Amino acid sequence: MKNTFVALLSVQLFFSASAQESLEYHHRLHDFVFSASRWCQDNESQPVKITRLSFEESNAFNPQTAADMLGLTGEVFIQKSQYGGGSPMIRGFATNRLLYSIDGVRMNSAIFRAGNLQNVISLDPFTIGNTELFFGPGAVSYGSDAIGGAMVFSTIQPCLSKNGKPVAFGSATVRTATASNELTAHVHAGVGWKRWALLTSFTASSFDDLEQGLHGPEEYIMPYIVIPGFAADGKVEDRVVANGDKRRQTPSGYSQHNFLQKVRYAPGAAWNLEYAFHFSETSEYSRYDRHQRMRDGLPRYAEWNYGPQKWIMNHLRVEYAGGGAVYDSLRIDLALQRFEESRISRDLNKPTRETQSEKVDAWSANIDFLKNPIAGLSISYGAEYVQNNVRSKGVATDITTDVDEPMAARYPKAEWYSAALFAQAGWHVTNRLNVAAGVRYNYYLIENDFSTAGYDIPFAPRQSASAGSVSGNVGLNWRPASGWLFRVNYARGFRAPNVDDMGKLFDSVDGYVTVPNPSLKPEYADNVEIGIAKRFGSFLTADVTAYYTRLDNAIVRRDYTFDGSPTMEYGGEECKVQALQNAAVANVWGVQANVDARFAKWFYANASLNWQRGREELDNGDTSPSRHAAPLFGRVAVGYKCDRLTVEAFTAFQAERSADDMPEEEKGKTEFYALDKEGNAYSPGWITLNLRASYRFAGGLSLNATFENLTDRRYRPYSCGISAPGRNMTVSVTYAL
């Protein structure tokens, strides 16, 4: 009905109006969220843990990328293999076991890999209106991949006029940071009439090589720089020279620009139509961890770069709140995305530059229905269709002659399809008890054509696989007394194999090559969590969640044979063959704790703590710590806010992961971990001291400044291949209409 649509718009306005308050008290028991059911609902009625990050909160900290923005919560661990990166890790899972959603559209593509991903940096933090972190399996709402959790991003909206007169809105920001000589400029502007509204946004950023801290492990200093070049006779002669500035991590700089255009049309009180065009592109940038690899006492690579990462999305949304017998509101999302990425590498003093490039076209269609509560029962249901077309090619270029030759592609020509039906229900049994449950049936089909892959295969060139999966959840919330909340939830999620799992050919580490395996099956996750939250008047809120997840049929890399042989020649050397296989069981368990407090009128404090452990099977039957189960980490802050001024001191920290506790696949990566007394790789613990301040002047002008890593500590978060910034000052100036 019309009131439903008005309520949805009111919630969006509530988000904007209350976001500043959430800086001091953002883990409240009572809030509104979209991620649990794809519709606006009271957070207190959800039996799962959900964290919301507001637009004002994220921008107050000047995050350089959307990955850095997620890290502000203190509940998402961010891994980086290079400066232009950011791979979220949630509850012991990462990469293609996490789901990314942007304005209700699935962002995960058929080439999302098990290795670290940097796709999230394609999103512009300046245009993210709200971010919701849905913890645990979210398969009912989001389908395949939502095992560890879902990151649900909503972008800023064009505003319609409320009084019939045109309304203008927008802001402009310039920002700089000392650790990388960053220069960022952002502007968004819009105009709204009674039925039409427009919004345009543009952001451009440039980052030099990142400077790390002064005090810390010597192993994090790369003592050399490779300068590609030619000798007098025209032959390749790369020079390895001493690094004159050992704090600067060369090469790591890059640039990026983002563009967003939205058009909104409201033909009537019950209708809302919106078209959005998203565009993001980075420059070519180095994968810093690969530049630290050695061979025969020299750097292995003269070049190892990601080509420009490009993301384009066309998105049409139609909302109708007219209602009927079986629904009160409906929403249709139609989207076409294109992903482009490439990998470019050349061994030291070798003339052959190898380039593997990929393009993915992803079509998706979602229809969601909502039936408002009848006798305390609300129902949402819908359908989803996704299709990905993958094209990949490999080119070997002789840089002395500029002659190209075809080489093995990373992926075959492939299509990946997914279709699903889902339904969720919430029942307010009493004023103190509510129950939520959902179910989803998902069918997927994958077709690979290896005839275009550029290498011989020991099986038929056309391979296909399909399967159906049933997932669901059931949980309850109980409020035994005012200020208390208990929640219990069981959820089953799944991940369907994609093209990266079944059809990939690449070198994972020196001496190993991963080959295609067309016989993979889905993996399934069963999760149980228990949460307790308590609000002590208006002073203090505490929230603790314990969880356990079991992943069966886990897709992991294991030794394999290709054409009957355990080895094959790849990249000019004999390599041991591996493939992704359904060969393991993984278990992850942990505790998340959050505390928020307000002191008197102007002071506040908050803290987040995350402890997790994980074990996964090895091919010999033993177990190893899970790679993506980060060490203990979190964030603590105390602040003062009065009128236009906000000042906050905060820390971020990570506990040590000893050599004995390192995952098996990480123990051999001595090039970018610290070394203990026995020469074994480990991840030292660290803590940073930071300070930020913001002031809003009259007339729409505001100034933000953040001082990071005041002790100039040299540190690398666990599993990272590049050090975090040393002492760093970020300053931004914003003018808003």
N, C-alpha and C positions, 0 to 999 in steps of 0.2 A: 504494500500500500504506500501511498504518498508519504505517510509518517515514517515509514521505514527508511525511505531514501533520505528524508530530512535528518533522521537520526544518524545515518552514516556520515553525512556531511558535518553534523554537529560534533561527532567524534573526532573527525579530522581537525576541526577548529579547536577542540579540547586539547588535542596533542600539541598544537602550536602554543596555546595559551598557557598550558601547565608545564611546558618543557623546562622553563627556567627554574621552576620550583624543584624539578626532578634532579637538578644538579646537587641539591643537598639531601634529597630523600627519594632516590630513584628506584629503590627496591621495595616499594610499598605493597601491602597485601591487596589493595583495591586499585585496579587499573583496567584499561581496555586493550585487547590484543586481537590481531587478525590471524596469526600464524597457526593457531591450533586447529581451526576449522575452515579457514579461508574467508570467514566472515567476522565482523566485529562482535566480540564477546567480552564479558567481564572476566578478567584474569583470575579472579577468586573462584570462578566456577570450573577452571581447568585443572585436571589432576596431574599435569606435567609442569615442569619448571620452564618458565619463559622469562627472558630478560629483554627489556626494551631500551633502546638508546635513542634519545631524541635528537632532532636537528641541532638545537641550540647547544646541547651537551657536547656533541661530537665536534662542532665547529669551535667551541671554546678552547679546545686543545690543539687546534691547527693540525689535524692528521694529514700527512702528505698523500696517503693512498687509502683506499677503502679497507685494505688489510690492516693498516695502522689504526684505522677507526675501530675495527673489531677488537683490537688489542686493548682499547681504552676500557672495556668492560671489566678487565681483570679475570674474565672467565673463558677467554679464547686464547690459546697459545699460538703464536705466529712464527712459522719457520720461513727462513729466507735462504735461498742458494745464491742469490745475487741481489743487488740493491733494487733493481726493478722486479721485485717479487713480493711474495707474501702468501704462504700456504697455511690456512687455518687448521688447527688441530683441536678437536672437541671430544671430550670423554674417551680418549684413546683411539679415535678414528680421524682420518684426514682424507684429503684429495677426493677420489671418486666414491668415497663412503660418506660424504657430506653433500647436502643439497643446497644449491644457490637458486633463489627465486627473486626476480626483479619485476615489481608491479604485477605479481601473480603469474609470471611466465617463467617456466623452467629454463635455467641457464646452462645446466649440465649438458654437454654434448657427447657424442659417441666416441670422442677421442680423449675424454677426461681420463687421466691415467692414475695408476697407483703411486707413481712417483710424485714429487712435490709439484703443485700447481701454482701458477701466478695469474690465473684468469680473473680473480676478483679485483685486481688493480685496474681492470677495464672500466669499473664503475667509478664515477666521479663523486667523491665525498661531499662536494659542495652542493650537489643536487639530490642527495639522499635525505628525504624528509624524516623518515623513521626507520630504524632497524630493529628487527625482532629476532632473537636467538631462541629457537625451539630445540630443547635438549632431548636427546634420545630418539628412537625410531619415529619418523613422521611419515611412514609409507602411505597411510590412509589419505592424507591430504596431498602428498607430493610424489608418491610412487617410488620408483627405483632410486637407489643411492642415499636416501635419507635414513642412514643407519645411526651414525653418531649424533646427527642433528640436522636442522635446516636453518639457513641464514636467509631471512625474508626481508628484502629491501623494498621500500616504497619511496618513489621519487616525489619531488615537490610538484604541486598542482597549480594549474592556471586558476585564477580567481574570477568568479562572476560578480557583476555589480549587484548590490543589494537594493539600491535606491533608484535604479534606472539611469544614473549618470555614469559615464565611463570612469573606471578606476585603474590607476597605474600602480605598479609594484615592481620591486627589484632591488638588487644590491650589487656592489662592486667591491672586490677584495684584491689587495696585493700582499704578497707574503715572501719572506726571505728566511733562510736558515743558514747558519754559519758552517755546520759540519760538512755540507756539500755545496755551499755557495748556491743554494736553491733560489730560483726566481720563479714565482707563480703569480699569474694574473687570472682573475675570474670575474665574470659579469653575467648576471641573468636579469632579464627585464620582461615585463609582460603588461598586457592591458586587457581589461575585462569589461564586457557590456552585459546586458540583461541575459542574452542567450549565448553569446560567443565570448571566448577568451583565448588569448595567445600567450605563450611563454617561450622564450629563447634563452639558452644558456651556453656559454663558452668558457673553457678553462684551458690554459696553456702553462706547462711546467717544464723547467730545465734544471737538471741536477748534474753537478760535476762529480768526480770521484769522491767517495765517502771517506771521511777521516774518522779513524777509530780512536779509542782512548789511549792515555799515556801509561796507565798502570795496569798490568795484567800479564797473562801468559805470553812468553816470547814466541810460542808456536803459532800465534795468530798473526805474526808479522811475516809477510811474504818478502823475502830478501832480494828478489829480482823483478825485473820488468822485461818482457819480450817485445822487441821492436821489429815488426815485420819489414823485410826489405830485400833488395837484390844486390848481387855482387856486380863488379864492373863488366863481367862477361855475360850478364843477363841471367845468370842462374840465381835461384833462391838462396838468400843468405840472411836468415833471421838472427838478430843480435840479442843476446841475453846480457843485460846490464844490471848493475847494482841499483837497488831501489833507494834513491836519494832521500826520500821522505817516507820513512817506514810506518808512519801513522796513516798515510793516505793509501787506500786500497784501490790500486790501479790494475786493470780497468774495471770501473763499476758505474760510471756516469751514464745517464740517458735522458731522454726528453719524452713528453707525452702531451697530447691534446685531446680534449673531449668536447663534444657538441651535443646539445639536446634541443629538440623543437617539439612543442606540444600545441595541439589545437583542440579546443573543447567546445562542444555544442550541446545546449540543453533545449530541445524543441518544446518541452513541456515539463510540468512539475514532476512527472514520474520518470522522465527519461534523462539520461546523461550519456553522451558519446564523446570519446576522446581518442585522438590519434597521436602517437608519439614516435619520433625518429631519434634513435640513439646512435652516436658514432664515437668510437674511441680508437686511437692509434698511438703506439709508442714508436720511438726510433729503434734501430738495431741496438742491442745492448749485450754486454758480455755476461756469460755465466761464470761468475767469479770463482766458484768452487772448482770448476774444471781447470781453471788456470793454475791451480795449486798442485795438480797432478804431476808427478815426476816419472821419468823413465831413463835408466842408465845415467843417473846423476844430473840430468837436464830436464827442463820443463817438457812435458809431452806435447803440449799444444802451442802453436804460434797464434792460433785463432780458435775461439769457441764462443760463438755468439748465437743468441736468439735473433732471428730476423724480426722485423716489425710485427708486433702483435696487434691485430686489427679485429674489432668487434662492431658489427652493425646490427641494429634491431629496428624493424618496423612493427609497431604494435597498435592494434585497434581494439578498444574496449567499448562495449555497449552495456549499459546498466538500465534496468527497468524495475520500477517499484509499484507497478499497477496491481500485481497480484492476481490470484485466481484460486481455484479449488485446491490445487496441489502445490502452490508456492505463493509466497508474498513478494519475493524479490528474485530477480535473476541477473546473472552477469555472464557475458561472453567475452572471452579473450582470444584474439587471433593474432599470431605473431610469426614473423619470418626473421630469423637471425642468420648472420654469416660470421663464421670464425675463420681467421687466417693466421697461421703461424709457421715458423720455419726454424731449422737448426743448421748452423753453418760452422764447420770445423775444418782445421788444417793442422796436420802434425808439424812439429818444428823442422824447418829446413826441407820440407817436402813441397813440391809444386802443385799438388792436387788439393783443391778446396772442394769439400763435399757439402752439398746443400740438399736437405730434405724439407720439402714444403707441403703443407696441408691446407685444404679448404673444406669447410663443412657448412652446408646449408641445412638449417634446422627449421622445419615448419611445426607449428603447434596450434592446437585448438582446444580450449577449455570452455565448458559451460557449467555454471554453478547455480543451484537453486537453494533458496532458504524459505522454510516455513516457520513463521513466528510461533512462540509458545502457545500450545493448546493444553490446558490442564497441566501446566508446568513442563510440557514436553516440546522441545524445539528440534527440528530436523533440517539438516543440510545434505545435499546430495548432488552428484554431477557426473560428468564424463570427461575424458581427456584423450587426445590423439596426438602423437608425436612422431615425426619422421625426420631422420638425419641422412643426408647424402654426403659421403666422404670421398674426396679426391686427393690423391697423394702422388708425389713424384720425387725422384731423386736425380740430381745432376752433379757430375764430377767435372770441375773446371781446372784446366791447366793454367795457372796464373801467369806463366811465362809466355803463353801463346794466346790466351783467352779463348781456347777451344773447349767447347762443352761436349761431354759424353754422358749418355744415360747411365745411371747406377741404380742400385736397389732402392725402392721407395720404402718409407717407414711403414705404410699401411697399404693394403689392397684397395681397389675400388670397392666401395661397400655401401649398403643401405641398412639402416637400423630403424625398426618400427616398434611403437608401443601404443597399446590401446587399453583403456581402463574404465571401469565403473566403480563409483565409491559412494558411501553414505555414512553419515555420522548423526548421532542423536545425543541430546543432553536433557536430563530429566531432573527438575528441582523437586525432589521427593518431599522435603520439608524445608523450612527456612534455614535449617542447619546442615542439611545433607543434599548433595546432588551427585548424580551418576552420569558419566559420559562413556560412549562406546561408538566404535566405528568399524567398518569392514571395506576392503577394496579387493577387486579382482583385476589383475593386470596380466595382459598377454603381450609377449614381445617376439619379434622375428628379426633375425640378423642374416644378411646375405653378403658373402664376401666373394669377390672375383679376383683370384690371385694371378690371373693371366696377364695383368697389367703391372704386377709388382716388381718385375725386373730381375727375378732370380728363379731358379728351378725349385720346384716343390715336390715332395714325395707323396702327394695325394692329389685328388681331382682338383682342378683349378677353381671350380665353383663349389663353395661350401655354404650351407645354411643350417641354422639352428633356431629352435623356437621352444617356448615353454609358457605355461600359465602359472601365476603365483597368487596365492591368497594371503593377505595380511590384515591385521586388525589391531584394535586396542580396546581396553576396558579399564575404567578407573573411577575413583570416587573422591570427593572432597567432603570433609566433615568439619564443622565449626562448632565444637562443643560449648564454647563460651565466647564472649566478646573478645576480639583480638587474637583468638587462636585459630589455626588452620592446620588440619592434617590431610595429606593427600597420599593415595596409593594408586599406582598405575602399572599395568602390563601392556606391552606393545610388541608386535612382531613386524619386523621390517625385512626388506630384501634388496638385493642388488643384482640386476640382470647383467650378464656379460655384455660388454660393448666391443667396438671395433679395436680399441686399444688392447683389450684383454685377449681377443681371439686372433688378431691378425698382425700383430706388431713384430717388426724386425729391427733390433737396435742393440747397441753395446751398452750394457748396464754398468759394468765396471771393467777395469782392465783385465783382459784374458777371458772374458765371458761374453756371449752373445745370446740375446733372447729371441726365440723364433716363434712363429705362429702355432697356436693350438686350437683347432676348430671344434674341439669336443667339450668345451667348458659348459658348466651348468650354473644356475643362479646360486648365490650364497644367501643365507638367512640369519637374521639376528633376533634373538629373544631378549627382551629387556624388562627388568622389574625395578621400580624405584619407589622410595618412600620419602616424603617430605614433611617437615614440620616448620611452621612459621608462627611467630608470636609478635604482636604489636603491643608495646608497653606505653599506653597513652599516646601522646603526640611526640614523645621523646625518642623512642628506640624501636627499631624493627630488626628482628633476627630471623634468618631463613636457612635451614639446613636440609640438604637432599642427599640421600645415599642411593646408589644405583649399582646394578650388576647386569652386564650384557654378555651373552654367549653367541658367538658367531660360528655357525656350522657351514660346512662345505666351503670354507674360506678359500678365496683365490689368492694363491701365493706363488712366488717364483721358486722353482725346483729344478734339479738336474733333469735332463731330457735327452732324447736322441732325435736326430734329424736325418732322414733318409738312412736310418739304421746305424748312424754313427754318433758317438757322444761328443765329437768335435767337428768343427767346420772352419773354413777359412773366411775371415771377415775383416775388412779394413787392412788387408795385407798381412794378417797374422793368424795363426791357428788358435782358435778360441774354443773354450768349453761351452757346450750347448745347454741352455736352460729354457724353460717355458713357464708361463703362468698356468697353474693347475689347481683343481679342487682337491687340495691335499692337506688341509689343516683344520683345526678347531682353535679358535681364539677366545679368551675370556678377559673381560675388562671389568674392574670394579673401582668404585671411588666415592668420594664425598665432596660436595660443593657447599660452601658456607658463605653467607653474606650478612653483614651487619651495617645498619645505617642509623645514625643518631643526629639529633639536633640539640644544641646547647643554647639555652636562652633564646634570643631572637635572631642573632646573626651568625652563630657558629654551627658548624656541622662536621660530621666525620662519617666515613664509610670504609668498609674493608671487604675484600673478596679473597677467598682461599680455596684452592683446588688441589685435592690429593687424589691421585689415580694410580692404579697398578694394572698391568696386563701381562698375560702369558699366551704364547702361541706355539703350536707344534712345529718342530723341525722335521726334516725328512728322515732322520734317524730315530724318531720317536721321542727324543728329548724335547724340552720346552725352552723357550727363550723369552726374555722381556719383550713386550710388544714395542715395535719401533715408534708408533705414534702415541703411545702413552707417555706424556711429558712428565718430567719430575714435578714435585710440589712447586706451585707457582701462585702468584696472586698480586694484589695491589692494596695499599692502605693510603688514605688521604684524610687530611684535616683542612678545613677551610673557613673563611670569613666572607660573608656576603651582606652588604648593606647598601641599599639603594642602587647606585650605578657601579659600585666597585665590588669585585670578587677577587680574593687572593686565596690560593690553595697550595699547600705543600703535600707532596705525595711520593710514595715509593713504589717501585715495581721490583719483584724479586723472583728468583728461581733457586731451588735447592740443588745440591750437587747430585750428579749421577755418576757413581763410581765405575771403574773399569769392570768390576765383577757384575755390575747391574746393567751394563750396556747390552743392547740387542746384538745378536750374532752378526747381522749384516752391517752394523755400525762399527764393530771392533776393528775392521780393516781400514777404516777411513782416517788414518792417522794424519793425512795432509791438512785437515781442518779442525781436528779436535786438539785439546791440550793433552799432554802426556804426563802420566804419573811417574814415580821413581823407577818403576820397572819398565818404562817405555810404552805402557799401554794407554790406549785412547780413553779419555773420560771427559765428562762435561762438568766443569767447575760451577759451584754455586755463585750467585752474584746478587747484589742489591744496588739499586740506583736511588739517588736523592734528587728530587726535582721540585721546581717551583713554577707556578703560573699565576698570572694576574691579568685581569681584563677591566676595562673601564668604558662605560657608555656615555659619551658626551651628548649634550643636547643637540637636536637637529639630525639625528640618525648616524652620527659618526661614532665608531667604537675602535678601541685599540686592544689587541691581545698580545701577550708576550709569554713565552714558555722557556724556562731555563732547565735543560735536561742534563742528567748525568753530571751533577755539579762536582763530584769527586774525580771526574775524568777517568773513569774505570774502563779498562779494555776488557770487553766481555762478548761472548757469543751465546745467545740462547741455544738450548739443546737442539741438536740436529741441523743447526744453521751452518752454511758454508761461507758466510761473510759476517764480520763483526758488526755489532750495533754501533751507532754514532757515539763518539767521545763527547766531551763537553760541547754542548750545542745550545744555541739561542735561536728561537724561532719567533719572529715578529710579524704580525699582520695588522693591516688597517682596513676597515670595512666601512663603507657608506651605504646605508639602506634607506630606501624611500619610505 
